[in-house]
Amino acid sequence: MEDKILDLKKTVYELCAADPGIAKILEEVGFQDITKPGMLATAGRFMTIPKGAALKKIDLETVKRAFAAHGYQVKGDAK
């Protein structure tokens, strides 16, 4: 099985383009806007998960745990 890696340094657009399942997990943890038409192609091109979490006041640790629960290895931790 291929390793599923979530690189927090990449933009949401890059992550979702490489793995469409990422958008669904982001929606589950509170990023409902990600599924709106055009949102991924606009804001997603410059927004990273840590930036988006800060903007939406979503705990980054909660996001990381959700991805870990779905079998992702989180890397590129943004401090």
Sequence and secondary structure as in RCSB ss.txt:
>XXXX:A:sequence
MEDKILDLKKTVYELCAADPGIAKILEEVGFQDITKPGMLATAGRFMTIPKGAALKKIDLETVKRAFAAHGYQVK
GDAK
>XXXX:A:secstr
   EEEETTSBHHHHHHH THHHHHHHHTT GGGGSTTHHHHGGGT BHHHHHHHHT  HHHHHHHHHHTTEEEE
S   
